[in-house]
Amino acid sequence: MSNTAQNTARQGWNDLRDTVRPALINELATWNIDPDAVYINGIAPDGVVIYCQSLTNEAVHHILHQNEPDYSSTEHMGLFSVAYSFADEHRVDGPDFVKIGHVMRTLVRAYG
């Protein structure tokens, strides 16, 4: 990919991110969380963190790929204030994954 194409793609990502972020803040206002500073972290059975996305980046990813997330199996996932952490002291007292899934699906339908 040329530098021009990379810059265009990056700008598109940033523009979508800037559009989606206020919608996320509004949807998650009850919990007063910053979607750029709260992460969906997932672990493998051996306890190693194998997945990490901020809520904002998670939304942008699903919108760009036009797929609605499925958080039906969340026993090895959680919301954390520290990227790549699964420590209890970094857990965020926020929405459950039913609500996160609803918000993400709403955003995919609205912006996808």
C-alpha positions in Angstrom: 0.0 0.0 0.0 1.4 3.4 -0.9 2.0 6.1 1.6 -0.9 8.1 0.1 -3.3 5.2 0.5 -2.1 4.5 4.0 -2.6 8.2 5.0 -6.1 8.1 3.4 -7.0 4.9 5.3 -5.6 6.3 8.6 -7.6 9.5 8.1 -10.7 7.6 7.4 -10.2 5.6 10.6 -9.5 8.8 12.6 -12.6 10.5 11.2 -14.8 7.5 12.0 -13.3 7.3 15.5 -14.0 11.0 16.0 -17.6 10.4 15.0 -18.2 7.3 17.0 -16.6 8.4 20.3 -19.3 10.9 21.3 -22.0 8.3 20.5 -20.2 5.8 22.8 -19.8 8.4 25.5 -23.6 9.1 25.3 -24.5 5.5 25.3 -22.3 4.7 28.3 -23.0 7.9 30.3 -24.6 6.0 33.1 -21.2 4.5 33.9 -19.2 7.7 33.3 -16.4 5.9 31.4 -14.0 7.1 28.8 -14.3 4.7 25.8 -10.7 5.4 24.9 -9.5 4.4 28.3 -11.6 1.3 28.9 -10.5 -1.9 27.3 -12.1 -5.2 26.4 -9.4 -7.6 27.4 -9.6 -11.3 26.8 -7.5 -14.2 28.1 -6.6 -17.7 26.9 -7.2 -20.6 29.2 -3.7 -20.4 30.5 -4.3 -16.8 31.7 -2.3 -15.0 29.0 -4.1 -11.8 27.7 -4.6 -12.5 24.0 -7.1 -9.7 23.1 -7.2 -6.0 23.9 -9.2 -3.2 22.3 -10.4 0.1 23.7 -14.2 0.4 23.4 -13.8 3.1 20.8 -11.4 1.0 18.6 -13.7 -2.0 19.1 -16.6 0.0 17.7 -14.6 1.4 14.8 -13.4 -2.1 13.9 -16.9 -3.6 13.8 -18.2 -0.7 11.8 -15.5 -0.9 9.2 -15.9 -4.6 8.8 -19.7 -4.2 9.0 -20.1 -7.1 11.4 -22.0 -7.1 14.6 -20.1 -8.5 17.6 -21.1 -11.5 19.5 -20.3 -11.3 23.2 -22.2 -14.5 24.1 -19.1 -16.2 25.6 -17.5 -13.7 27.9 -16.2 -15.8 30.8 -12.6 -15.0 29.6 -13.3 -11.4 28.8 -13.8 -8.2 30.9 -13.6 -4.5 30.9 -10.4 -3.0 32.3 -8.8 0.4 32.9 -5.4 -1.0 31.8 -4.6 -2.4 28.4 -3.6 -6.0 28.4 -4.4 -6.5 32.1 -6.7 -9.1 33.6 -5.9 -8.1 37.2 -9.0 -7.6 39.4 -7.7 -4.2 40.6 -7.9 -3.0 36.9 -11.5 -4.2 36.4 -14.0 -1.4 35.5 -17.3 -1.3 37.2 -19.2 -0.7 34.0 -21.8 -2.2 31.8 -22.1 -5.9 31.2 -21.5 -7.4 27.8 -25.2 -7.6 27.0 -25.2 -3.7 27.1 -21.8 -3.5 25.3 -23.1 -5.8 22.5 -26.3 -3.7 22.2 -24.3 -0.5 21.9 -21.9 -2.0 19.3 -24.7 -3.4 17.2 -26.5 0.0 17.3 -23.3 1.8 16.2 -22.7 -0.8 13.4 -26.2 -0.3 12.1 -26.0 3.5 12.3 -22.5 4.0 10.8 -21.7 0.8 8.9 
